Each structure stands twice: as C-alpha cells, then as structure tokens.
Amino acid sequence: MQSATQSVDAAITSRHSIRAYLPTPVPRETVEAILDVAARAPSGSNTQPWLIHALAGAELERFCDIVQGAFLAGVQEKREYQSYSDLVVEPYLSRRREVGWGLYARLGIGKGDRERTREQHARNFRFFDAPVGMICTIDRRLAVGSWLDLGMFLQNVATAARGRGLDTCFQAAFAGFPITVRRTLGLPDEQAIVCGIALGHADPNAVENGLETKRVPAREFASFRGFAT
Ligand SMILES: Cc1cc2nc3c(=O)[nH]c(=O)nc-3n(C[C@H](O)[C@H](O)[C@H](O)COP(=O)(O)O)c2cc1C
C-alpha cells in the first residue's frame, strides 16, 4: 500500500507530455471526475476563473478538421497571448531548444526539415489523436492573477488524470488560432483561448512519448534561509 506522499508524488512525477494516444475512449464520467477534482484548486477570493470545453467523438473530429485545416491552409491569426518573451534570454532559451530538438530528434526529423516539422506541429490540432480534447478559456476581463489560478487548476487536471492512469498534453498551439477556435465552439469574444489539453491513454510504442525532460534541482532554483539544517 502506497502512502499518500508516495501516491501524490508518483502522480506528479509520472506525468510527461504525451504526444501520441491509443484510440481507447475515455468516458464522460471520468473527464467530469477529473475536472471536479481539479476545481479544488485555490483561486484568488475563490473566483474559479477556469472554463473548459471538452470534446469527444464526432464533435472532436469536426473541431480538429476545422482548426487543423486553418493551420494547414496557412491562416494567420493574432495569437491570444505571447507564450514566449521577444527577449529570449538564458537559461530559458537553451532549455527551450533542448526540448524542441529532443522531440524532433526522437522522431527522426532533422534540423531544417520544414515539411516534417510542420506535419508534426499540425498533430497538435488533432490533440495528437487523443480521444478527448479540451479547450481551456478564461474571461479576458479578468486580471493576470486569474491566469495564475488557471495554472493551478491545469496542473490538477494533469495530476488527477495520472491518478486514473491517464495522460495529458497541454497545448498553447491552440492560442495561435483564437478566432477559428472561438467561432468553431460558438464562444463569445470575451473568452480568451488559453490552451488545449489532450487527454487519453498513451501509446506505449510511440517514440515521441519516450522524451524525457530534465529539471533543475531545488537547491539550484530555491534559496533557503533560517533553516536549522
Ligand atoms: C502552457 C503550456 C503550453 C504547452 N504547449 C504545448 C504545445 O502547444 N505543443 C506541445 O507539443 N507541447 C506543449 N507543451 C508541453 C511542454 O513542451 C512540456 O510541458 C515541457 O517540454 C516539459 O515536458 P514534460 O511536460 O514532458 O515534463 C505545453 C506546456 C505548457 C505548460
């Protein structure tokens, strides 16, 4: 029997971004249970700013056809928000490059192979074939603090999914097509498109799912003052 610490730590540390899924369906009850657990996240004054649009089956297909179609047709939309600063400084630039090149190397996509890079990027817009795709939105009239709340909620989604043997991938790629996403889901302009979330069972044979990302240990990013030891 695992202790609570072991199982919480295992749910957190066993999460990796999964970019290839088995077709095994995930029932609505499971998705709803994950979201109910995730909604226990703290939020400033309990504002609970998260909104989720969950898709499966024919609705998912239709959505992916439209958004992937826009990407492949070269449609240009103003991104909902900037994922990366224009000022790319170290150590963040190197970390970003390492994960990007690591993923493409596993897939046998060489640096400069634009066509295959584009094909791989296009898989984002099918949620990497996950049986469930979710779009997370937030009311844009809220302040930046509410986006922090959203981050806590989203991490809970991933952890609750792991607790049920399921995998996820967060996808800011969808924030590049806010107009198409809003129109396809029938959402009002106030809804800012934050990210997509792929949810399902990892394909154990897919090479991209073997990508291991590193972390800097706490002693390098944290300072400790006043402790006895
Ligand atoms: C907000 C956010 C947006 C992301 N967007 C994408 C995305 O659009 N496509 C993708 O393949 N991965 C995306 N990722 C996954 C990151 O690349 C991944 O979390 C990071 O490289 C660390 O790897 P790990 O999740 O396997 O630990 C995103 C992650 C976060 C938190």
The ligand as an SDF file (V2000), in Angstrom:
LIG
                    3D

 31 33  0  0  0  0  0  0  0  0999 V2000
    1.1120   26.1260  -21.0070 C   0  0  0  0  0  0  0  0  0  0  0  0
    1.7850   25.0380  -21.7980 C   0  0  0  0  0  0  0  0  0  0  0  0
    1.6640   25.0130  -23.1760 C   0  0  0  0  0  0  0  0  0  0  0  0
    2.2450   23.9800  -23.9310 C   0  0  0  0  0  0  0  0  0  0  0  0
    2.0380   23.9460  -25.2850 N   0  0  0  0  0  0  0  0  0  0  0  0
    2.4790   22.8730  -25.9900 C   0  0  0  0  0  0  0  0  0  0  0  0
    2.1080   22.7240  -27.3530 C   0  0  0  0  0  0  0  0  0  0  0  0
    1.4270   23.5620  -27.9500 O   0  0  0  0  0  0  0  0  0  0  0  0
    2.5210   21.6050  -28.0130 N   0  0  0  0  0  0  0  0  0  0  0  0
    3.2750   20.6370  -27.3860 C   0  0  0  0  0  0  0  0  0  0  0  0
    3.6160   19.6430  -28.0420 O   0  0  0  0  0  0  0  0  0  0  0  0
    3.6380   20.7540  -26.0860 N   0  0  0  0  0  0  0  0  0  0  0  0
    3.2500   21.8360  -25.3740 C   0  0  0  0  0  0  0  0  0  0  0  0
    3.5460   21.9420  -24.0240 N   0  0  0  0  0  0  0  0  0  0  0  0
    4.3320   20.8940  -23.3620 C   0  0  0  0  0  0  0  0  0  0  0  0
    5.7460   21.3670  -22.9520 C   0  0  0  0  0  0  0  0  0  0  0  0
    6.5940   21.3570  -24.0750 O   0  0  0  0  0  0  0  0  0  0  0  0
    6.2520   20.4130  -21.8680 C   0  0  0  0  0  0  0  0  0  0  0  0
    5.4490   20.5460  -20.7320 O   0  0  0  0  0  0  0  0  0  0  0  0
    7.7020   20.6670  -21.4540 C   0  0  0  0  0  0  0  0  0  0  0  0
    8.5810   20.4620  -22.5260 O   0  0  0  0  0  0  0  0  0  0  0  0
    8.1260   19.7430  -20.2910 C   0  0  0  0  0  0  0  0  0  0  0  0
    7.9570   18.3840  -20.6560 O   0  0  0  0  0  0  0  0  0  0  0  0
    7.0010   17.4090  -19.8400 P   0  0  0  0  0  0  0  0  0  0  0  0
    5.6180   18.0180  -19.8690 O   0  0  0  0  0  0  0  0  0  0  0  0
    7.0500   16.1020  -20.6000 O   0  0  0  0  0  0  0  0  0  0  0  0
    7.5040   17.2990  -18.4480 O   0  0  0  0  0  0  0  0  0  0  0  0
    2.9970   22.9750  -23.2770 C   0  0  0  0  0  0  0  0  0  0  0  0
    3.1170   23.0230  -21.8730 C   0  0  0  0  0  0  0  0  0  0  0  0
    2.5210   24.0260  -21.1440 C   0  0  0  0  0  0  0  0  0  0  0  0
    2.6350   24.0330  -19.6460 C   0  0  0  0  0  0  0  0  0  0  0  0
  1  2  1  0
  2  3  1  0
  2 30  2  0
  3  4  2  0
  4  5  1  0
  4 28  1  0
  5  6  2  0
  6  7  1  0
  6 13  1  0
  7  8  2  0
  7  9  1  0
  9 10  1  0
 10 11  2  0
 10 12  1  0
 12 13  2  0
 13 14  1  0
 14 15  1  0
 14 28  1  0
 15 16  1  0
 16 17  1  0
 16 18  1  0
 18 19  1  0
 18 20  1  0
 20 21  1  0
 20 22  1  0
 22 23  1  0
 23 24  1  0
 24 25  2  0
 24 26  1  0
 24 27  1  0
 28 29  2  0
 29 30  1  0
 30 31  1  0
M  END
$$$$
